Amino acid sequence: MAEDYGSDLAGASILVIDDEPGMRNFLYKTLQPRVKRIDLAASPEEATAKLDENHFDLVILDNVMPRKTGLEWVTEQKRLGFMAETILITAYADLETAIAALRAGVSDFVLKPFRANQILGAVARTLDRKYLRRDNTLLRHELNSDSNGVKMLGTSDTLGEVRAMLKKLAPLPTPVLFTGESGTGKELAARQLHALSDRADRPFVAVNCAAVTPDRIAEELFGDNGGGDGALKPGLFLLADGGTLFLDEVAQMPIQVQAALLRVLEDQRVRPIGAEREFPLNLRLLFATNADLDAAVAQGRFRADLYHRMNVVRIHMPPLNERSEDITELAAYFMEHFACVLGLPGLELSADTLLKMRRYNWPGNVRELKNMIERSVILGRFPQEFSGDARVTGARAIENLEQVMQRHILHVLDLCDGNRAEAARRLGVSRKTIDRRVAAWDG
């Protein structure tokens, strides 16, 4: 039975550097059937030229070569800008070499002579660590962003037109500009476009340009070579390579960063800050704004050449008041979602309540509807304009809040089969608080 080296190996691009033809041929025959792409270099100089033109996920190099050792070459490349993982193959496993390899940032080293399964195992482990670090970085970015997992819900004709356009654009690499009011679901549409494309199994990275300070956004996007000390910190362009990068609130991007973004769009290459080397990209770029970009261009706040380059295809997201027939489905989804997440009973969406929701203007669009449903589940009642009850007094409001607390605690106790200690743990309060509340209600 053939050993499984994981899916990361099949998508990898690898460069082999060795001055011995026999070793290059052995590594080529071992790796070529299992990887996406493999390239060979007979010298450090040839390898440098290949790195200038192509991106590699992993470099396998011999340490002892004419004119320059593998470790000397890696150290030199780090100063230029180098982000590939590195496996050193060497016949000498002395402590000095190991320490030098660690300082140079080598990921692993394999002792000669070695068998095919040993080098395949080292490659698989190295790629696994590489993508685990990338996924952790992107996950932290996702958790810090304002994104949510709500699907594009609704059956209105206007939303149907958006879906049809997304399906048409999915197989193409064309940049897309999403426009529309805040809260209309521009990021959700971008995520759906990515999911429909052949990049669906690669990263989708969303960046809110308005949420990143102007002095940090260039480093966040392009990366930083650490002043040439070899500690390359890849930016989101490189971390999203192979997938989709979504730049939201792009009108808020500083003018100096716009010039660098234009170069990325035109050349599909990115240069980290402080690096001498550009990295080729395989990346789809999507953009979104709720601002009037034509006015921003006229006022000199947004580059006209960048605007025209990213405005190849525009998709306008309709406001919620133009697709009010979708409110019933959206409200039902949010009600079920928040009742489950908050551990509270959902509210009845009566015909009268839904009618009032459809007649409301929703200036905050879907985001406002979502927040209203969440707040209503917490308080145990809809706002006056949707419930039709205009006789809520201050005293009654305070009483309802106490009832909400009672209902929530009793609900969690029921989930815990009456175990007060476990209920207190889930609620984040002390056991005495639970005992005191239950005693008051029993009294």
C-alpha positions in Angstrom: 0.0 0.0 0.0 1.4 3.4 -1.1 2.1 5.8 1.7 -0.2 8.9 1.8 1.8 12.1 2.0 -1.2 14.4 2.1 -2.9 16.8 -0.3 -0.4 19.6 0.2 2.2 17.7 -1.7 0.1 17.4 -4.8 -0.3 21.2 -5.1 3.3 22.1 -4.3 5.8 23.8 -6.6 9.4 22.7 -5.8 12.9 23.8 -6.8 15.8 21.3 -6.5 19.3 22.7 -6.4 22.2 20.3 -6.6 25.4 20.3 -8.7 25.3 16.4 -9.1 23.2 15.3 -12.1 22.5 11.9 -10.5 21.0 13.5 -7.4 18.9 16.0 -9.4 17.6 13.1 -11.5 16.8 11.0 -8.5 14.9 13.8 -6.8 13.1 14.6 -10.0 11.9 11.0 -10.6 10.8 10.8 -6.9 8.9 14.0 -6.7 7.6 14.7 -10.3 4.7 12.3 -10.2 3.5 13.6 -6.9 3.8 17.4 -7.1 2.2 20.1 -9.2 5.5 21.4 -10.5 9.2 20.7 -10.1 12.2 22.7 -11.5 15.9 21.9 -11.4 19.0 24.1 -10.9 22.6 22.9 -11.2 24.1 25.9 -9.3 23.1 28.6 -6.8 23.3 31.2 -9.6 20.9 29.3 -11.8 18.5 28.9 -8.8 18.6 32.6 -8.1 17.5 33.3 -11.7 14.6 30.9 -11.4 13.5 32.4 -8.1 13.4 35.8 -9.7 10.9 34.5 -12.3 8.8 32.0 -10.4 7.3 31.3 -7.0 8.2 28.0 -5.2 6.6 26.6 -2.1 9.7 24.6 -1.2 13.4 24.5 -2.1 15.5 21.3 -1.7 19.3 22.1 -1.9 22.6 20.4 -1.3 24.9 22.1 1.2 28.2 21.4 -0.5 28.4 23.0 -3.9 31.1 24.7 -5.9 31.7 28.4 -5.1 28.9 28.7 -2.6 27.4 26.4 0.1 23.7 25.9 0.3 23.6 27.7 3.7 25.4 30.7 2.2 23.0 30.8 -0.6 19.9 30.7 1.7 21.3 33.5 3.9 21.9 35.6 0.8 18.4 35.0 -0.5 16.9 35.9 2.8 18.3 39.4 2.4 16.8 39.7 -1.1 13.4 38.5 0.0 12.8 34.7 0.2 9.7 33.0 1.6 10.0 29.4 0.4 10.5 26.6 2.9 13.9 25.0 2.6 15.2 21.4 3.1 19.0 21.0 3.2 20.5 17.7 2.1 23.9 17.0 3.5 26.3 14.2 4.2 27.6 15.9 7.4 25.4 16.0 10.5 27.7 17.9 12.8 26.4 20.3 15.4 27.9 23.3 13.7 26.0 22.6 10.5 22.8 22.1 12.4 23.2 25.4 14.3 24.0 27.2 11.0 21.0 25.7 9.3 18.8 26.8 12.2 20.1 30.4 12.0 19.6 30.5 8.3 16.0 29.5 8.7 16.2 26.0 7.1 13.0 24.1 7.8 14.5 20.6 7.8 17.6 18.7 6.7 18.0 15.1 5.4 21.2 13.1 5.7 22.8 11.4 2.7 22.3 8.7 1.6 18.5 8.7 1.9 15.7 6.7 0.4 12.7 8.1 -1.6 10.3 7.7 1.3 12.6 9.8 3.6 12.7 12.8 1.3 9.0 12.5 0.6 8.3 12.4 4.3 10.5 15.5 4.9 8.8 17.4 2.1 5.3 16.5 3.4 6.1 17.5 7.0 7.6 20.8 5.8 4.6 21.7 3.7 2.2 20.7 6.4 4.0 23.1 8.8 4.0 25.8 6.2 0.3 25.6 5.5 -0.6 25.2 9.2 1.2 28.5 9.9 -0.5 30.2 7.0 -4.0 28.9 8.0 -3.4 30.0 11.6 -2.4 33.5 10.4 -5.5 33.7 8.2 -7.7 32.4 10.9 -6.5 35.1 13.3 -7.1 37.7 10.6 -10.6 36.3 10.0 -11.4 36.3 13.7 -10.3 40.0 13.9 -12.3 41.0 10.9 -15.9 42.1 10.8 -16.9 39.2 8.6 -19.7 36.8 9.3 -20.9 33.5 7.9 -24.4 34.5 6.8 -25.4 33.1 3.4 -26.9 35.1 0.5 -30.5 34.4 1.2 -33.5 35.5 -0.8 -35.5 34.7 -4.0 -36.1 38.2 -5.3 -35.5 39.0 -9.0 -32.8 41.6 -8.1 -30.8 39.1 -6.0 -31.3 36.5 -8.8 -29.6 38.9 -11.2 -26.6 39.1 -8.8 -26.4 35.4 -8.5 -26.5 34.9 -12.3 -23.7 37.4 -12.7 -21.6 35.7 -10.0 -22.0 32.4 -11.8 -21.0 33.9 -15.1 -17.8 35.5 -13.6 -16.8 32.6 -11.4 -14.5 30.8 -13.9 -12.8 34.1 -15.0 -9.8 35.8 -13.4 -11.3 39.3 -14.0 -11.3 41.8 -11.1 -14.8 42.6 -9.8 -15.9 45.8 -8.0 -18.9 45.3 -5.7 -20.9 48.5 -4.9 -23.8 49.3 -2.8 -24.9 50.7 0.6 -23.4 49.5 3.8 -24.9 46.2 5.0 -26.1 45.0 1.6 -23.9 41.9 1.6 -21.0 42.8 -0.7 -18.6 40.5 1.2 -21.1 37.7 1.1 -21.4 38.1 -2.7 -17.6 38.1 -3.0 -17.4 34.9 -0.9 -20.0 33.2 -3.1 -18.0 34.2 -6.2 -14.9 32.6 -4.7 -16.9 29.5 -3.7 -18.2 29.1 -7.3 -14.7 29.4 -8.8 -11.9 26.9 -9.3 -10.1 28.6 -6.4 -12.7 27.4 -3.9 -10.3 25.1 -2.1 -7.7 28.0 -1.7 -7.8 30.9 0.8 -10.4 33.6 0.7 -9.0 36.6 2.5 -11.1 39.7 3.3 -9.5 43.0 4.3 -11.4 46.0 5.5 -9.2 48.9 4.3 -11.0 51.3 6.7 -10.2 49.1 9.7 -6.4 49.1 9.2 -4.5 52.2 10.1 -2.8 54.1 7.2 0.7 53.4 8.6 0.0 49.7 8.8 -1.9 48.8 5.7 1.1 48.6 3.3 2.9 46.1 5.6 -0.4 44.2 6.2 -1.0 43.8 2.4 2.5 43.5 0.9 4.5 42.1 3.8 7.9 43.1 5.3 11.4 41.8 4.9 12.4 42.9 8.4 14.9 45.4 7.2 16.8 42.8 5.3 17.6 40.6 8.3 16.1 37.5 6.7 12.9 37.5 8.7 10.4 37.9 5.9 6.9 38.4 7.1 4.5 37.6 4.2 1.6 40.0 3.7 -1.9 39.0 2.8 -1.2 39.1 -0.9 1.3 36.3 -0.5 -0.7 34.4 2.2 -3.8 34.4 -0.2 -1.7 33.3 -3.2 -3.7 30.8 -5.3 -7.0 32.1 -3.9 -8.9 35.3 -3.6 -8.2 38.6 -1.9 -11.2 40.8 -1.2 -10.4 44.5 -0.4 -13.5 46.1 1.2 -13.9 49.9 1.7 -11.2 50.3 -0.9 -12.0 54.0 -1.2 -10.4 54.4 2.2 -7.0 53.1 1.0 -4.2 55.8 1.4 -3.2 57.3 -2.0 0.5 56.0 -1.7 -0.7 52.4 -1.2 -3.0 52.8 -4.2 0.0 53.1 -6.5 1.5 49.9 -5.2 -1.9 48.1 -5.6 -2.0 49.3 -9.2 1.3 47.6 -9.9 0.1 44.4 -8.3 -3.0 44.5 -10.5 -1.0 45.1 -13.7 1.9 42.8 -13.1 0.5 40.1 -10.7 3.7 40.5 -8.7 4.3 41.9 -5.2 7.4 43.3 -3.5 7.4 43.1 0.4 8.6 46.3 2.1 12.4 46.2 2.3 12.8 43.3 -0.1 14.8 43.4 -3.3 12.9 40.6 -5.0 9.3 40.7 -6.3 7.2 37.6 -5.9 4.9 36.4 -8.7 1.2 36.0 -7.7 -1.6 33.7 -8.7 -4.4 35.7 -7.2 -7.9 37.0 -7.9 -8.6 40.5 -6.6 -12.1 41.6 -5.7 -13.0 45.1 -4.4 -16.0 46.7 -2.6 -17.0 50.2 -1.7 -20.1 52.1 -0.5 -18.6 55.4 -1.6 -18.9 57.3 -4.8 -15.6 56.4 -6.5 -16.3 58.7 -9.4 -16.5 61.6 -7.0 -13.4 60.4 -5.2 -11.4 60.4 -8.5 -12.7 63.8 -9.4 -11.6 65.2 -6.0 -8.1 63.6 -6.3 -8.7 61.2 -3.4 -8.6 58.1 -5.6 -6.3 57.3 -8.5 -8.2 57.3 -11.8 -5.9 54.6 -13.3 -6.5 52.2 -10.4 -10.2 52.9 -10.5 -10.4 52.0 -14.2 -8.2 48.9 -13.7 -10.3 47.4 -10.9 -13.7 48.5 -12.4 -13.7 46.0 -15.2 -16.9 44.4 -14.0 -19.2 46.0 -11.5 -21.9 44.3 -9.4 -24.3 46.5 -7.6 -25.8 45.0 -4.4 -29.4 46.1 -4.0 -30.6 47.7 -0.7 -33.0 45.6 1.4 -35.9 48.0 0.7 -35.6 47.0 -3.0 -36.0 43.3 -2.2 -38.4 43.4 0.7 -39.8 40.0 -0.4 -36.6 38.5 0.9 -37.2 39.8 4.5 -39.3 36.8 5.5 -36.6 34.3 4.7 -33.8 36.5 6.2 -35.8 37.1 9.4 -36.6 33.4 9.9 -32.9 32.5 9.3 -31.6 35.1 11.8 -34.3 34.1 14.4 -33.3 30.4 14.3 -29.6 31.3 14.3 -29.7 33.6 17.4 -32.1 31.4 19.3 -29.5 28.6 18.9 -26.4 30.7 19.6 -27.8 32.6 22.6 -29.7 29.6 24.0 -32.9 31.6 24.2 -36.3 30.8 22.8 -37.1 32.4 19.4 -39.9 34.9 18.9 -43.0 34.2 16.7 -42.7 35.9 13.3 -46.4 36.7 12.9 -47.9 37.9 9.6 -48.5 41.3 11.2 -44.8 41.6 12.3 -43.5 40.4 8.9 -45.7 42.9 7.2 -44.4 45.8 9.3 -40.8 44.6 8.6 -41.5 44.7 4.9 -42.9 48.2 5.1 -39.9 49.5 7.0 -37.1 51.3 5.0 -34.1 49.5 6.6 -31.4 52.2 6.1 -28.9 49.8 7.6 -30.0 47.0 5.2 -29.5 43.3 6.1 -27.0 44.2 8.9 -29.7 46.3 10.6 -32.3 43.5 10.3 -29.8 41.0 11.7 -29.0 43.2 14.7 -32.7 43.9 15.3 -33.5 40.2 15.4 -30.5 39.5 17.8 -31.6 42.3 20.1 -35.2 41.1 20.1 -34.2 37.5 21.0 -32.2 38.9 24.0 -35.0 41.1 25.2 -37.8 38.6 24.5 -39.8 41.1 22.4 -39.7 43.0 19.1 -39.3 46.8 19.0 -42.5 48.7 19.2 -42.6 49.5 15.4 -42.7 45.8 14.6 -44.7 44.4 17.5 -47.5 47.0 17.3 -47.5 47.5 21.1 -47.0 51.2 21.8 -47.8 51.0 25.5 -44.4 49.9 26.9 -43.5 51.8 30.0 -40.2 52.2 31.7 -41.4 50.0 34.6 -42.5 47.3 32.3 -39.2 47.4 30.4 -37.3 46.8 33.6 -39.6 43.9 34.4 -39.0 42.4 31.0 -35.3 42.5 31.5 -35.6 40.5 34.8 -37.8 38.0 32.9 -35.2 37.7 30.2 -32.6 36.8 32.9 -34.8 34.3 34.5 -35.8 32.7 31.3 -32.1 32.4 30.2 -30.8 30.9 33.4 -33.7 28.4 33.6 -33.1 27.5 30.0 -29.4 26.8 30.7 -30.3 24.8 33.8 -32.6 22.7 31.7 -29.8 22.1 29.2 -27.5 21.0 32.1 -30.2 18.6 33.6 -30.5 20.8 36.6 -26.7 20.8 37.4 -26.2 24.2 38.9 -22.4 24.0 38.9 -22.3 23.2 35.2 -24.9 25.9 34.5 -22.8 28.5 36.4 -19.7 27.5 34.3 -21.6 27.9 31.0 -23.0 31.3 32.1 -19.7 32.5 33.5 -21.0 33.3 37.0 -20.5 31.8 40.4 -22.6 28.9 41.8 -23.8 31.1 44.6 -25.3 33.5 42.0 -27.3 30.7 40.5 -28.5 29.5 44.0 -29.4 33.0 45.0 -31.5 33.7 41.8 -33.3 30.3 41.9 -34.1 30.8 45.6 -35.6 34.3 44.9 -37.7 32.9 42.1 -38.9 30.0 44.2 -39.8 32.4 47.0 
